[in-house]
């Protein structure tokens, strides 16, 4: 059972593999988002259990930085959600969590739940 309700939300996210010596990053979008995690839409899938470093720019100019763990991956099948990864936020400062919750409300998506599976 989820601690936070996920909401349909499209936010840009910069993703890096934690501890990677490679300087590069990829840019993905969220399919849904909450204060506790996100679904990142992507054909490029990391492994379950892998830790990622994420940066999420919020609408009012603040960018939150956090660590997340891949908890599930899904490929594309007809009639299913798009390919991507379920991410559980493992290190998110309380102030950043509040800022994220506020951004979801400000964007007008703070009260709608994403479908549960």
C-alpha positions as CSV (number, residue, x, y, z in Angstrom):
1,X,0.0,0.0,0.0
2,X,1.3,3.4,-0.9
3,X,1.9,6.1,1.7
4,X,1.2,8.9,-0.8
5,X,-1.4,9.0,-3.5
6,X,0.1,9.3,-6.9
7,X,-1.4,11.8,-9.4
8,X,-1.2,12.0,-13.1
9,X,1.5,14.6,-13.7
10,X,4.0,15.4,-16.4
11,X,7.2,16.9,-14.9
12,X,10.6,16.9,-16.6
13,X,13.2,14.8,-14.7
14,X,16.9,14.6,-15.1
15,X,18.2,11.1,-14.2
16,X,21.7,9.8,-13.4
17,X,22.7,6.4,-12.1
18,X,23.9,6.9,-8.5
19,X,27.6,6.4,-8.1
20,X,28.2,6.4,-11.9
21,X,31.5,7.7,-13.1
22,X,29.8,8.8,-16.3
23,X,29.0,12.5,-16.3
24,X,26.0,12.1,-18.6
25,X,22.3,12.2,-17.7
26,X,19.1,11.5,-19.4
27,X,15.9,13.6,-19.5
28,X,12.6,11.8,-18.9
29,X,9.0,12.8,-18.0
30,X,6.9,11.6,-15.2
31,X,3.6,9.8,-16.0
32,X,2.5,10.1,-12.4
33,X,4.0,11.6,-9.3
34,X,3.6,11.9,-5.6
35,X,5.6,13.0,-2.6
36,X,6.9,9.4,-2.3
37,X,7.7,8.3,-5.8
38,X,7.1,8.6,-9.5
39,X,6.6,6.6,-12.7
40,X,9.1,7.7,-15.3
41,X,8.1,7.1,-18.9
42,X,11.0,5.6,-20.8
43,X,12.0,3.0,-23.3
44,X,15.4,2.9,-21.5
45,X,14.9,0.9,-18.4
46,X,17.2,0.7,-15.4
47,X,17.3,-2.5,-13.3
48,X,15.0,-3.1,-10.3
49,X,16.9,-2.1,-7.2
50,X,19.2,0.4,-8.9
51,X,19.6,3.7,-7.2
52,X,19.1,6.9,-9.3
53,X,19.9,10.5,-8.7
54,X,17.0,12.7,-9.8
55,X,16.5,16.4,-10.4
56,X,12.9,17.7,-10.8
57,X,12.4,21.4,-11.7
58,X,9.2,22.7,-10.1
59,X,7.0,25.3,-11.7
60,X,8.0,28.3,-9.5
61,X,11.7,27.9,-10.3
62,X,12.8,25.6,-7.5
63,X,14.6,22.4,-8.4
64,X,14.6,19.5,-6.0
65,X,17.3,16.9,-6.0
66,X,16.8,13.4,-4.5
67,X,17.7,9.8,-4.6
68,X,15.2,7.2,-5.8
69,X,15.2,3.4,-6.1
70,X,13.8,1.5,-9.1
71,X,11.0,-0.7,-7.7
72,X,9.4,-1.9,-10.9
73,X,9.9,-1.7,-14.6
74,X,7.3,-2.3,-17.3
75,X,7.6,-2.6,-21.1
76,X,5.0,-1.5,-23.6
77,X,2.2,-3.9,-24.4
78,X,-1.0,-3.1,-26.2
79,X,-3.6,-1.6,-23.9
80,X,-1.1,-1.1,-21.0
81,X,0.6,1.9,-19.6
82,X,3.6,3.2,-21.5
83,X,7.1,1.6,-20.9
84,X,8.8,3.0,-17.9
85,X,10.0,2.6,-14.3
86,X,8.4,3.0,-10.9
87,X,10.7,5.0,-8.6
88,X,10.5,5.1,-4.8
89,X,12.0,8.3,-3.4
90,X,14.5,7.2,-0.7
91,X,16.2,10.5,0.1
92,X,14.0,13.6,-0.1
93,X,14.4,16.4,2.4
94,X,11.1,17.4,4.2
95,X,11.2,20.9,2.7
96,X,11.6,19.4,-0.8
97,X,8.7,17.0,-0.1
98,X,6.5,19.9,0.9
99,X,7.6,21.9,-2.2
100,X,6.7,18.9,-4.4
101,X,3.3,18.6,-2.8
102,X,2.7,22.3,-3.2
103,X,3.7,22.1,-6.9
104,X,1.2,19.3,-7.5
105,X,-1.5,21.4,-6.0
106,X,-0.5,24.6,-7.8
107,X,-0.4,22.7,-11.1
108,X,-4.1,21.7,-10.4
109,X,-3.4,18.1,-10.0
110,X,-3.2,17.8,-6.3
111,X,-6.5,16.1,-5.8
112,X,-6.7,13.5,-8.7
113,X,-5.4,10.0,-8.1
114,X,-3.6,8.0,-10.8
115,X,-5.2,4.6,-11.5
116,X,-3.9,1.9,-9.2
117,X,-2.8,-1.4,-10.5
